[in-house]
Amino acid sequence: MIIDLEQSEMINSNLQDIMRGVPGIIVTNNGISYAGQSNIRILINGKTTDYMDMDTLLRDMPADNIAKVELVEQPGAEFDATGSGPIINIILKKNVKLGTHGSVSTWVGEDEGFEHGTSASIASYKNKLNWQASTGYSSPTWREDLFINRSIGEENYNQATIEPYNPKTFRISGSIDYYINDKHSIGFGIKNSNTNSDRVANSANIITTASTTDFLYSENSFNRDQKVFNINPYYEFKTEGHKLTADFNYVDYKNDNRNTLASVDGSTIAYTNQRYLQDGNYQIKTFRSDYVRTLSEDFKLSVGAKYSQVNTDSDLQSFSENEDGDFEFNNTASNIFLVDENIFALYSKINITEGKWSFSGGLRFEDSNTKGTSSSDNETRERKISKLFPSAALSRKINKNLAASLAYSYRISRPSYNTLNSFVTYYDPLSSDVGNENLKPSFTNKYQFNLTFDGQPFFAIAYSETKDDMFQFVSQDNETAQIERTTINLSDSKNWNFRLFGPLSFINNVEGYTGIIVSQNKFGFATNNLNLEKWSLIWFTQASYELPWEINAEVSGNYGTGALEGGLDTDWFADLNFSLGKKFLDDKLKVNLALSKILNRGFVGVIDYNGLYAEVESNQSRQNIQLRLSYSFGSKFGKKTSRRNASEDEENRINDNN
């Protein structure tokens, strides 16, 4: 499934906004899910984003350079075997037109305050040279709220955290393709982005008994700088029946964070103020080569190899405030965590068509060696995995429009680099995130039956079973009243989902789609008395309609009866977005006005396992409005040029919680 954003009237300030428009995707403060599956991998131009945690990627990646979103539910052997859920491939804008052309756009809006952004791009395709350059600045605003109500004995703990965001991102990128002749081409791309995210989260903990009420008010101030540099040279050979690509991708990612957690006036409970300095440096080098041999229209063979090398260095320095107001270094709460990982992969895949039947089958071999070293205990842990990962799909045309298919895949999910780190991240004095250095990879068998109409998804049934599934486990210490979240390995998890999609073109002058997803999740872990199971239904729709005066209107929304979002058993939820667009000056100027997150309904639910019962509400700022103007200039000659980028997977596995 491919969603073309350049044809949409919706205004998107970041990747999180875009995800709200993908059919079946549900966006929460904790990430995204699809058909009850939360282990979703995001690629950018086919390249991994494992160096960033999901939350930061969704919030901080500007949307103005994104052309399309591709949803891959059953990845084949050409994709890395990582991930038990679907893959979302973010396709950036690429010059595909002859001549010189460009665009300038700007937007303003109101969410948790005034927000704005500006971007510009220029490209040229003449003779043998195709180049493009783009730059942009964005300063969106939003707010995330978290409310937790829980009890320990006779004490009730009512926690509220209000966290406004206003990251400022500047990006610049460029690429050059040189066509040596009709068979050979070379090129490279380069990208650089800087994000600064300063914010203050305000928390209130009210502790009550039958006769007393105590207060613990705190501020958690953050200063975070994130820098990403990426360079990607490539070579391509292409003839009638042969295609060979060789690709190198280098990513240098730096994340510097300083935060101070301090009590404020009004508190009746003493708290020692804390300060944390956390620096993260990640270097990812990926070499990849793919060869495709097309023997006929009915037979194609693909083979490839990939080698990736990842080096991470995370340094946490912890300080506690003394009686003089100075912060003293706390060695026991500080740590340096190093990760060195090498993954070598080989794959082969065949595509065969015989009459109404089609078969696609592949086998991928991956050999990985991961070494993690912690300075706190001076211990090094190694993990070696060598496995084969098969995938296959068999399909048959039923008639001119309708086709059916069966698919199977076996995949691995590796822990994110920072999840293996035993660092403790405090949100307020009584709640925190804790790493788990004992995490193991999980393995998933997935089966799927599909019906397609004109090549588009129509009806699907899918079942997956994951061994040692990774789960965000929330626990409570009844002695200290601390509540913490850590990732653990479950005994197993199971997911059933049934999906029905349909176009809205049968309605006069309306284009769009609608659908429902019914899913069941089961999580089990005997050691922690965890046994969760729930059925859920999600309805979603997106429709566009041309109003008078050539004004295009678009609306999107969803409704869910509830779901298991990790360990949170949520109640019903809903979302609604609306946008208007009109073109002027011979279609060179486009104006959009959008109102998003119209409904004031967040995620409300309970955590009820392992002796913990907590009522939780996770919400965001609502009813934001944006106005966008975009002006295009230059030639409009269309000639398609495309190239699939190489490294796909290591960048998603870094958490920096920007």
Secondary structure, 3 states (H helix, E strand, C coil): CEEEHHHCCCCCCEHHHHHCCCCCEEEECCEEEECCECCCEEEECCEECEECCHHHHHHHCECCCEEEEEEECCCCCCCCCECCCCEEEEEECCCCEEEEEEEEEEEEEECCCEEEEEEEEEEEEECCEEEEEEEEEEECCEEEEEEEEEEECCEEEEEEEEEEECCEEEEEEEEEEEECCCCEEEEEEEEEEEEEEEEEEEEEEEEECCCCEEEEEEEEEEEEEEEEEEEEEEEEEECCCEEEEEEEEEEEEEEEEEEEEEECCCCCCCCCCEEEEEEEEEEEEEEEEEEEEEEECCEEEEEEEEEEEEEEEEEEEEEEECCCCCEEECHHHCEEEEEEEEEEEEEEEEEEEECCEEEEEEEEEEEEEEEEEECCCCEEEEEEEEEEEEEEEEEEECCCCEEEEEEEEEEEECCCCCCCCCCEEEEECCEEEECCCCCCCEEEEEEEEEEEECCEEEEEEEEEEEECCEEEEEEECCCCCCEEEEEEECCEEEEEEEEEEEECCCCCCEEEEEEEEEEEEEEEEHHHCEEEEEEEEEEEEEEEEEEHHHEEEEEEEEEECCEEECCEEECCEEEEEEEEEEEECCCCEEEEEEEECCCCCCEEEEEEECCEEEEEEEEECCCEEEEEEEEEEECCEECCCCCCCCCCCCEEECCCCC
